[in-house]
Amino acid sequence: MLGGRLFEPLRSRDYRRLWIGQLISVMGDKVDQIALGILVYEATGSGLQMGIVLAISMLPAALFGMFAGAYVDRFDKRRTMLVADLVRAVLVLSVPLVAEYSIAAVYAVALAVATVSLFFEPAKLSLIPKLVDEDELMAANSLDSATVSAAELVGLAFAAGLVAGLGYRLAFVFDAVTFLASALFILAIRHREDLEGAGSEQVNGLFADVAEGLRYISRHDTLRDLLVVYSLAMAAVAAGVACRRCGGSSRS
C-alpha cells in the first residue's frame, strides 16, 4: 500500500524543486484562465466572446498533442519546462497590452499560452522517473497527480479572489511572477540529461516520430476512431463553453 510513503519522494531535492515549480505553475494557469475570461467580458460585454477565449485553451491538446509528446521524448525535459515558463510569463504580460488593440490578438495570445503549456506537462511526467528512486516512482506519480488536482481546485478559487481584489491587469502581472518563480525552481534542478544526436538529427527524428505515429494510428481502426472521438469531444466541450456563456449573457 502507498499509505505513508506518498511524501517520501519529497526527500529528493530535485523532485522537491520540480514539485514546487509545477505547483506554482498550475496556480498560474488558473489565474491566467480567470483573468482572460474577465478581460474579454469587460472589453466586449459578450458572454459568447468570453466563452470563446476559454474554449480556445482546449484546442491545442487536440491539434498539437502528438507533436508535443514526440518533442519531449527527444529534447531536454528540464529545459523544455524552463522555456515554457519563461515564454508564458512574457505572453501573459502582453495580454493587457494587446487587448487595447484587438480582441483577436487576445485570442491569439490565449492560444499561444495554451500551446506552450501543452509541452510542460509531458516534460514533467517524463522527468519524474529520473529524479526519484525506482521504488519511489509510484509514490512520486501519485503525489504529482494529487497535487495537480488540489492545486487546480484551490487555484480557481484563489484566482477568482485575486482578480476580484486586484483587477485583471495586476492579475496578469501576478500570473507572470508565478511562471518566473516556477522557472527558478526548475532552473535549480541539478539533474542533466545526456541526449544523443545533434540538433538537426533530433529535429529530423522529431518529425519522423510524428509521421510514424500518424501512420500507426491510420493503420489501426480503434486508435483512429479514438482520435476522431477525442477531437470531436474537445470541439463539443469548446462549443458547450461558448454556448453556456452566450446563454448566460442573453438572459442577463
N, C-alpha and C positions, 0 to 999 in steps of 0.2 A: 504493500500500500504506500502511496505517496506521502500522505499524512504530514508529519512534521518536517519532512525533507523538502517541502516546497520552497523554502527560503535558503536552502543550502547553496545553490548556485551563486547567491549574492556574496559569498566568500571570495569568489574570483573577482579581482579588481577590474579586469577588463569587462567581464559580464556586468558588473555593477554599474560601470560607466555607460555601457550600452543600454542597460535597463533604465537608468535615469534619463539618458538622452531621448529614448523613444517615448518615455512618459511625458516629458516636456513637449516633444514634437506632436503627440496626439492632442494635448491640450491646445497647442497652436492651431491644429487642424480645425478644432471645434470653434475657436474664436473666429477663424477665417470664414467658416461657413455661416455663422450667425451674422457677422458684420457685413458680409457680402449681401446677404438677403435683405437686411435692413437698409443698406445703402441704396440698392436698386429700388426698393419700395419707396423710400423717401424721394428719390430722384424722379421716379415715373408715376408714383401713385397707383401702380398697377400690380395687383396680386399675380397676374399671369407672368409679367416680367420677372417678378421675384421668384416664382416657381421655375421659370426657365433657367435662371442663373444657378439655382440649386440643383436642377436636373442635369445641367452641363457637367457637374462634378462627377456624375456617374458614367459618363460616356467613355473616358479613357480606358477603363478596365476592359470594356468590350473591344475597343479599337486597337489598343496597344499592349494588352496584357501579355500576349505571346512574345512580343518583341522585348518587353521589359524582363521577362523571365530568362530569355536567351542571353540578354545583355549581362545580367547579374551572374550567370554561370561563367562568363568569360572574363569579366573585369573585376577589379578590386572592390570588394563589398564595402569596406570601411570608407574608401574614397568616394564611392557612389553615394553613400548616405551623407557624407560630409558635403559634397557638392549639392545634393538635393536640398539640404537645409539652407545652404547659403543662397541658392537660386530662389528658393521660396521666400526667404527673407527680403530679397530685392523685389520680387514680384508683388508681395502683399503691401510693401511700402508704396509701390507705384499705383495701387488701386485708387486711392482718393484723387490722385493727380489725373489719371486718365479718365476718371468719371466726369471731370469737368468738361471734357471734350466730346465723349461719346459713350453711350451705354454699350454699344457693340464692342468697344475696346475693353470694357469691364468683362464682358463675356469671354473675350479672347484671353484675358489675364486669368480668369477663373479656370478656363480650360487648360491653360499652361500650368497653373498651380496643381490641378488635379493630375495632370500627366506626369509632372515631376514627382509628385507624391507616390505615384504608382511604382517607381523604382526603389523607394525607401523600404517598403515592407518586405519584398522578397530578398533584398540585400541583407536586411536584419536577420531574417529567418535562416539565410544561408551562412551567416557569420556566427550565429549562436553555437553550433557544434564545434567551432574552432576555439571557443573561449572557455568551455567547461569540460570537465572530465566526462568520459562516456557514460559512467554510471549516474551522472547528474543531468544528462541531456533531457530525459523525460520531465524532470522537475523544472528545468530551465524553460522548456517549451510551455509547460503548464502555467508557470508563473508569468511568462510573457503574455499568453493568451488572456489570463485572468486580469492582468494589469491593463491591457488594452481595453477590455470590455468595461472595467471600472472607470478608467480614465475617460472613455467616451461618454459615459453617463454623467459623471461628475463634471466633465469638461463642458457639456452642453449647458448645464445649469450655471456653471461659473461664467461661461461665455455670455450667456444672456444677461446676467447681472453686470458683467463688465461693460458690455455695450450700452446697457441702460444707464450705468453710472458715469461712464467716461465719454460716451458718444462713439459712433463707429470710426471716426477719424483717428482718435487716440487708440482705439481698439486695434486698428491695423498696425500702429507703432508697437503696441504691446505684443501683437502676434509676431512681428518681425523679431522682436527681442527673444521670444521663446525659441524661434528657429535658430537664432545665433547661439543661445545658451545650449541647445541640443548639439549644435555643431562643435562647441567647445568640449563637451563631454566625449563626443565621438573622436575628436582630434586627439584626446588624451589616451585613447586605446592603444596599447603598446603592440598588440598583435599585428604582424605584417604578413601578407600573402606572397607566396612565391609563385608567380604566374608564368606559365610557359608561353613562348612565342612573342614575336614583335607586334607592335601596334597594328600594322597593316594586316598581319596574319589573324589577329584577334577580330578585326572588323570583318574580314572576309569570312572567317568562321562563324561570326555572329549571323550574317545574312544567310549563310549556308544552313545554319541550325534552324532559323525561322522557316526557310523554304522546305527543309526536310520535315519540320513539324506540320506544315500545311499539307504536304503530300501525304504524310502519315494519316492525318485527320480525314483527308479526302478519300483514302482507301478503306476507311472503317466507318460503316454506316452509323454505328452507335455514337462514336465520337463526333461525327459530322452533325448528327441530329442534336446532340447535346450542345454543340457550339451554336447552332441556329436557335435552339430554345433559349439558351443563355442570352444571346444577343437580343432576341425579341423580348425577353423578360426585362432586360435593362432598359430597352426602349419604352416598355409599358410602364415601368416604375417612373421613368423620367416624365412620361406624359401624364401619369397619375398625379405626380407632384405639381405639375403645372396646372392641371385641371382643378385640383383641390384649391390651389391658391387663387385661380381665376374665379371659382365658385364662391370662395370666401369674400373676394373683392366685390363681386356683383351683388351679394346680399347685404354688404355693409352700406 
